[in-house]
């Protein structure tokens, strides 16, 4: 089981708006396993990471499935994005 690196890390929001960077398939797998819930997207991310770890698919395919899970749960950090509570407070004052 090799720690396959992603070409570009994935960042997700954790806690109170703190980004966490996931650099490898193992990082994404551990995050998905620890995530509270049991959604179809979460299960797909776990399956994809397992498949990448066993060599059945490449790391970038697993990254895409994991990113879809994170986007669906609204925890994917897009480039230049601010934490949700900061972004919400700024738009409320604009």
MDAnalysis code that builds the backbone (N, CA, C; Angstrom):
import MDAnalysis as mda
import numpy as np

u = mda.Universe.empty(282, n_residues=94, atom_resindex=np.repeat(np.arange(94), 3), trajectory=True)
u.add_TopologyAttr("name", ["N", "CA", "C"] * 94)
u.add_TopologyAttr("resid", np.arange(1, 95))
u.add_TopologyAttr("resname", ["UNK", "UNK", "UNK", "UNK", "UNK", "UNK", "UNK", "UNK", "UNK", "UNK", "UNK", "UNK", "UNK", "UNK", "UNK", "UNK", "UNK", "UNK", "UNK", "UNK", "UNK", "UNK", "UNK", "UNK", "UNK", "UNK", "UNK", "UNK", "UNK", "UNK", "UNK", "UNK", "UNK", "UNK", "UNK", "UNK", "UNK", "UNK", "UNK", "UNK", "UNK", "UNK", "UNK", "UNK", "UNK", "UNK", "UNK", "UNK", "UNK", "UNK", "UNK", "UNK", "UNK", "UNK", "UNK", "UNK", "UNK", "UNK", "UNK", "UNK", "UNK", "UNK", "UNK", "UNK", "UNK", "UNK", "UNK", "UNK", "UNK", "UNK", "UNK", "UNK", "UNK", "UNK", "UNK", "UNK", "UNK", "UNK", "UNK", "UNK", "UNK", "UNK", "UNK", "UNK", "UNK", "UNK", "UNK", "UNK", "UNK", "UNK", "UNK", "UNK", "UNK", "UNK"])
u.atoms.positions = np.array([
    [0.852, -1.167, 0.000],
    [0.000, 0.000, 0.000],
    [0.904, 1.238, 0.000],
    [1.043, 1.863, -1.152],
    [1.898, 3.029, -1.296],
    [1.110, 4.309, -1.064],
    [1.781, 5.304, -0.498],
    [1.148, 6.610, -0.291],
    [1.278, 7.404, -1.589],
    [0.342, 7.190, -2.506],
    [0.380, 7.865, -3.789],
    [0.033, 9.339, -3.598],
    [0.903, 10.208, -4.073],
    [0.668, 11.649, -3.959],
    [-0.266, 12.131, -5.057],
    [-1.064, 13.143, -4.725],
    [-1.897, 13.803, -5.723],
    [-1.019, 14.794, -6.483],
    [-1.346, 15.045, -7.753],
    [-0.623, 16.061, -8.516],
    [-0.812, 17.432, -7.874],
    [-2.015, 17.686, -7.388],
    [-2.329, 18.932, -6.671],
    [-3.074, 18.530, -5.403],
    [-2.596, 18.963, -4.235],
    [-3.278, 18.596, -2.988],
    [-4.727, 19.080, -2.974],
    [-5.524, 18.420, -2.169],
    [-6.908, 18.833, -1.924],
    [-6.929, 19.493, -0.556],
    [-7.644, 20.601, -0.462],
    [-7.812, 21.250, 0.836],
    [-9.283, 21.206, 1.202],
    [-9.542, 20.888, 2.466],
    [-10.904, 20.807, 2.976],
    [-11.006, 21.639, 4.244],
    [-12.212, 22.161, 4.496],
    [-12.467, 22.903, 5.726],
    [-12.698, 21.925, 6.866],
    [-12.048, 22.159, 7.986],
    [-12.262, 21.353, 9.197],
    [-12.457, 22.298, 10.372],
    [-13.061, 21.806, 11.398],
    [-13.239, 22.614, 12.603],
    [-13.977, 23.902, 12.322],
    [-13.469, 24.995, 12.841],
    [-14.112, 26.294, 12.700],
    [-13.480, 27.085, 11.551],
    [-13.516, 26.516, 10.379],
    [-13.010, 27.216, 9.211],
    [-11.518, 27.132, 9.007],
    [-10.903, 26.064, 9.475],
    [-9.480, 25.863, 9.263],
    [-9.283, 24.904, 8.095],
    [-8.431, 25.271, 7.132],
    [-8.197, 24.355, 6.018],
    [-7.223, 23.241, 6.419],
    [-7.474, 22.076, 5.883],
    [-6.568, 20.934, 6.072],
    [-6.169, 20.465, 4.690],
    [-4.892, 20.276, 4.476],
    [-4.395, 19.856, 3.178],
    [-4.201, 18.348, 3.150],
    [-4.743, 17.728, 2.108],
    [-4.605, 16.285, 1.905],
    [-3.701, 16.097, 0.685],
    [-2.543, 15.504, 0.903],
    [-1.534, 15.374, -0.149],
    [-1.532, 14.032, -0.856],
    [-2.066, 13.021, -0.208],
    [-1.974, 11.661, -0.745],
    [-3.316, 10.939, -0.685],
    [-3.364, 9.808, -1.356],
    [-4.556, 8.957, -1.301],
    [-4.805, 8.515, 0.137],
    [-3.749, 8.203, 0.863],
    [-3.894, 7.780, 2.260],
    [-4.522, 8.894, 3.093],
    [-4.070, 10.139, 2.881],
    [-4.658, 11.278, 3.605],
    [-6.159, 11.371, 3.343],
    [-6.545, 11.280, 2.062],
    [-7.957, 11.386, 1.680],
    [-8.761, 10.218, 2.248],
    [-8.185, 9.015, 2.188],
    [-8.854, 7.832, 2.726],
    [-9.117, 7.992, 4.226],
    [-8.097, 8.412, 4.968],
    [-8.258, 8.584, 6.415],
    [-9.300, 9.653, 6.732],
    [-9.278, 10.754, 5.974],
    [-10.254, 11.812, 6.200],
    [-11.668, 11.295, 5.956],
    [-11.871, 10.601, 4.837],
    [-13.206, 10.081, 4.495],
    [-13.675, 9.057, 5.532],
    [-12.766, 8.241, 6.034],
    [-13.137, 7.241, 7.044],
    [-13.523, 7.902, 8.362],
    [-12.879, 9.015, 8.700],
    [-13.144, 9.700, 9.966],
    [-14.332, 10.647, 9.890],
    [-14.768, 10.974, 8.668],
    [-15.883, 11.907, 8.484],
    [-17.148, 11.312, 9.093],
    [-17.872, 12.110, 9.845],
    [-19.107, 11.656, 10.457],
    [-20.200, 11.593, 9.394],
    [-20.749, 10.455, 9.182],
    [-21.806, 10.293, 8.194],
    [-21.648, 8.993, 7.432],
    [-22.544, 8.805, 6.482],
    [-22.537, 7.588, 5.685],
    [-23.248, 7.851, 4.357],
    [-22.902, 8.959, 3.724],
    [-23.561, 9.342, 2.479],
    [-23.021, 8.523, 1.304],
    [-23.769, 8.457, 0.216],
    [-23.271, 7.760, -0.979],
    [-21.958, 8.364, -1.482],
    [-21.813, 9.677, -1.381],
    [-20.579, 10.331, -1.836],
    [-19.391, 9.939, -0.959],
    [-19.630, 9.848, 0.339],
    [-18.570, 9.444, 1.251],
    [-18.158, 8.002, 0.971],
    [-19.131, 7.127, 0.799],
    [-18.820, 5.726, 0.503],
    [-18.067, 5.602, -0.824],
    [-18.445, 6.407, -1.820],
    [-17.755, 6.384, -3.118],
    [-16.304, 6.846, -2.962],
    [-16.086, 7.881, -2.144],
    [-14.729, 8.377, -1.908],
    [-13.878, 7.310, -1.228],
    [-14.445, 6.629, -0.267],
    [-13.718, 5.556, 0.431],
    [-13.376, 4.426, -0.541],
    [-14.363, 4.020, -1.348],
    [-14.111, 2.947, -2.327],
    [-13.041, 3.348, -3.329],
    [-13.093, 4.592, -3.803],
    [-12.108, 5.061, -4.780],
    [-10.704, 5.090, -4.178],
    [-10.599, 5.562, -2.949],
    [-9.288, 5.587, -2.291],
    [-8.758, 4.173, -2.092],
    [-9.623, 3.254, -1.668],
    [-9.198, 1.860, -1.508],
    [-8.719, 1.294, -2.835],
    [-9.446, 1.589, -3.922],
    [-9.072, 1.096, -5.248],
    [-7.717, 1.661, -5.674],
    [-7.477, 2.930, -5.374],
    [-6.190, 3.534, -5.717],
    [-5.065, 2.921, -4.887],
    [-5.343, 2.665, -3.627],
    [-4.324, 2.073, -2.762],
    [-3.962, 0.655, -3.186],
    [-4.918, -0.047, -3.777],
    [-4.634, -1.412, -4.232],
    [-4.127, -1.439, -5.677],
    [-4.068, -0.266, -6.320],
    [-3.541, -0.189, -7.673],
    [-4.566, -0.408, -8.769],
    [-5.844, -0.487, -8.412],
    [-6.890, -0.714, -9.411],
    [-7.218, 0.544, -10.214],
    [-7.050, 1.721, -9.608],
    [-7.243, 2.991, -10.313],
    [-6.084, 3.911, -9.936],
    [-5.917, 5.002, -10.696],
    [-4.815, 5.916, -10.379],
    [-5.239, 6.923, -9.307],
    [-4.249, 7.568, -8.729],
    [-4.487, 8.512, -7.638],
    [-5.360, 9.682, -8.072],
    [-5.213, 10.139, -9.308],
    [-5.989, 11.297, -9.765],
    [-7.469, 10.969, -9.926],
    [-7.781, 9.725, -10.269],
    [-9.188, 9.311, -10.326],
    [-9.782, 9.330, -8.928],
    [-9.049, 8.790, -7.965],
    [-9.507, 8.806, -6.569],
    [-9.642, 10.245, -6.080],
    [-8.718, 11.108, -6.480],
    [-8.773, 12.521, -6.095],
    [-10.072, 13.159, -6.599],
    [-10.431, 12.860, -7.831],
    [-11.658, 13.417, -8.397],
    [-12.898, 12.974, -7.652],
    [-12.957, 11.705, -7.285],
    [-14.106, 11.190, -6.539],
    [-14.140, 11.811, -5.143],
    [-12.973, 11.919, -4.508],
    [-12.919, 12.546, -3.191],
    [-13.331, 14.011, -3.278],
    [-12.870, 14.723, -4.295],
    [-13.230, 16.138, -4.463],
    [-14.736, 16.291, -4.639],
    [-15.369, 15.368, -5.356],
    [-16.830, 15.416, -5.529],
    [-17.524, 15.248, -4.178],
    [-17.026, 14.342, -3.353],
    [-17.560, 14.152, -2.002],
    [-17.408, 15.441, -1.187],
    [-16.212, 16.024, -1.201],
    [-15.959, 17.239, -0.415],
    [-16.809, 18.405, -0.909],
    [-16.973, 18.512, -2.216],
    [-17.799, 19.588, -2.784],
    [-19.256, 19.414, -2.354],
    [-19.759, 18.191, -2.411],
    [-21.145, 17.903, -2.024],
    [-21.389, 18.259, -0.556],
    [-20.396, 18.023, 0.274],
    [-20.526, 18.315, 1.712],
    [-20.149, 19.756, 2.040],
    [-19.820, 20.527, 1.023],
    [-19.484, 21.943, 1.159],
    [-18.267, 22.158, 2.057],
    [-17.278, 21.269, 1.931],
    [-16.048, 21.416, 2.701],
    [-14.826, 21.551, 1.797],
    [-15.022, 21.520, 0.497],
    [-13.900, 21.649, -0.430],
    [-13.455, 23.104, -0.467],
    [-12.174, 23.330, -0.278],
    [-11.614, 24.676, -0.356],
    [-11.234, 24.933, -1.811],
    [-11.935, 25.872, -2.414],
    [-11.597, 26.287, -3.773],
    [-10.469, 27.307, -3.679],
    [-9.672, 27.456, -4.725],
    [-8.559, 28.403, -4.713],
    [-9.024, 29.803, -4.324],
    [-8.374, 30.392, -3.329],
    [-8.672, 31.743, -2.905],
    [-9.912, 31.889, -2.041],
    [-10.547, 30.797, -1.695],
    [-11.789, 30.843, -0.917],
    [-11.497, 31.124, 0.554],
    [-12.407, 31.879, 1.191],
    [-12.307, 32.160, 2.619],
    [-13.191, 31.183, 3.381],
    [-12.921, 30.987, 4.678],
    [-13.794, 30.125, 5.483],
    [-15.235, 30.599, 5.392],
    [-16.201, 29.674, 5.408],
    [-17.612, 30.023, 5.250],
    [-18.113, 31.109, 6.189],
    [-17.719, 31.067, 7.468],
    [-18.239, 32.072, 8.400],
    [-17.655, 33.458, 8.125],
    [-16.436, 33.547, 7.623],
    [-15.853, 34.845, 7.282],
    [-16.504, 35.384, 6.019],
    [-16.642, 34.535, 5.021],
    [-17.274, 34.950, 3.762],
    [-18.711, 35.413, 4.003],
    [-19.438, 34.697, 4.862],
    [-20.820, 35.060, 5.161],
    [-20.916, 36.392, 5.886],
    [-20.008, 36.644, 6.803],
    [-20.061, 37.908, 7.548],
    [-19.678, 39.084, 6.662],
    [-18.785, 38.884, 5.716],
    [-18.399, 39.973, 4.817],
    [-19.529, 40.323, 3.858],
    [-20.238, 39.309, 3.349],
    [-21.327, 39.601, 2.433],
    [-22.503, 40.250, 3.165],
    [-22.647, 39.957, 4.448],
    [-23.726, 40.554, 5.228],
    [-23.467, 42.034, 5.470],
    [-22.184, 42.428, 5.494],
    [-21.840, 43.816, 5.737],
    [-21.658, 44.615, 4.452],
    [-21.731, 43.958, 3.325],
    [-21.477, 44.650, 2.051],
    [-22.687, 45.436, 1.591],
])
